[in-house]
Amino acid sequence: MSAFSAYDVILAPVITEKSTAVSESNQVVFKVRRDATKPQIKAAVEELFKVKVLSVNTLTRKGKTKIFRGIKGTQQDVKKAIVRLAEGDRIDVTTRI
């Protein structure tokens, strides 16, 4: 890994209905650093979980504008990575992290 360790790149697993649905097709969704690249994400997942990663797809959700008690604020942008694992490899995010 270049400038970041594996724990700096992978911030948290994303546990939603949609992420559990894609886990049936051998994919896992992680919240990652906004400046992390696909090769860095692939290397971090392979190092942390000892699995073979086939592909990494990323998306950035732009921060929403919210109003709380009359004060306007903006949430931060969030980058997510959808990691496809090789056949036979599994990551159980509910128990390993």
C-alpha positions in Angstrom: 0.0 0.0 0.0 1.4 3.4 -0.9 0.5 6.2 1.6 -2.3 4.5 3.6 -2.5 1.3 5.6 -5.3 -1.1 5.0 -7.3 0.2 8.0 -7.1 3.7 6.7 -8.6 2.8 3.3 -11.5 0.6 4.5 -13.5 2.7 7.0 -16.6 0.5 7.7 -18.9 -2.0 6.1 -22.2 -0.8 4.7 -25.0 -2.9 6.2 -28.3 -2.1 4.4 -31.0 -4.1 2.7 -29.4 -3.5 -0.7 -25.9 -4.5 0.5 -27.2 -7.7 2.0 -29.0 -8.5 -1.2 -25.8 -8.1 -3.3 -23.9 -10.3 -0.8 -25.8 -13.3 -2.2 -24.0 -12.7 -5.5 -20.6 -12.7 -3.7 -20.2 -8.9 -3.4 -19.5 -6.8 -0.3 -20.0 -3.1 0.2 -17.6 -0.9 2.2 -17.4 2.7 3.1 -13.9 3.9 2.0 -11.8 7.1 2.0 -12.8 9.6 -0.6 -9.3 9.8 -2.1 -8.8 6.0 -2.2 -8.2 4.4 -5.6 -9.6 1.1 -6.8 -6.1 -0.6 -6.6 -5.7 0.6 -3.0 -9.2 -0.7 -2.1 -8.4 -4.1 -3.7 -5.1 -4.4 -1.9 -6.6 -3.4 1.4 -9.5 -5.9 1.2 -7.2 -8.7 0.2 -4.8 -7.9 3.0 -7.4 -7.5 5.7 -9.7 -10.5 4.9 -7.3 -12.8 3.1 -9.6 -13.2 0.1 -9.2 -12.9 -3.7 -10.9 -9.7 -5.2 -12.1 -9.9 -8.8 -13.3 -6.4 -9.3 -14.0 -3.1 -7.4 -16.7 -0.6 -8.4 -16.9 2.7 -6.6 -19.5 5.4 -6.2 -19.5 8.8 -4.5 -22.7 9.9 -2.8 -22.7 13.7 -2.7 -23.5 15.3 0.6 -27.1 16.3 1.2 -28.3 19.7 2.5 -30.2 19.3 5.7 -32.0 21.7 8.1 -31.8 20.9 11.8 -33.5 23.3 14.2 -33.5 26.1 11.6 -29.8 25.8 10.9 -28.8 24.8 7.4 -25.9 22.3 7.1 -24.4 20.0 4.5 -23.4 16.4 5.1 -20.1 15.2 3.8 -19.6 13.2 0.6 -19.4 9.5 1.1 -17.5 7.1 -1.1 -18.6 3.5 -1.2 -16.9 0.5 -2.9 -18.7 -2.6 -4.1 -16.1 -5.4 -4.0 -16.7 -8.7 -6.0 -15.0 -11.7 -4.5 -13.7 -14.8 -6.2 -15.9 -17.9 -6.1 -15.6 -19.7 -2.8 -14.4 -16.6 -0.8 -16.7 -15.1 1.8 -16.6 -12.1 4.1 -19.1 -12.0 7.0 -19.1 -8.3 7.9 -21.4 -8.8 10.9 -18.9 -10.8 12.9 -15.4 -10.0 11.5 -15.4 -6.2 11.9 
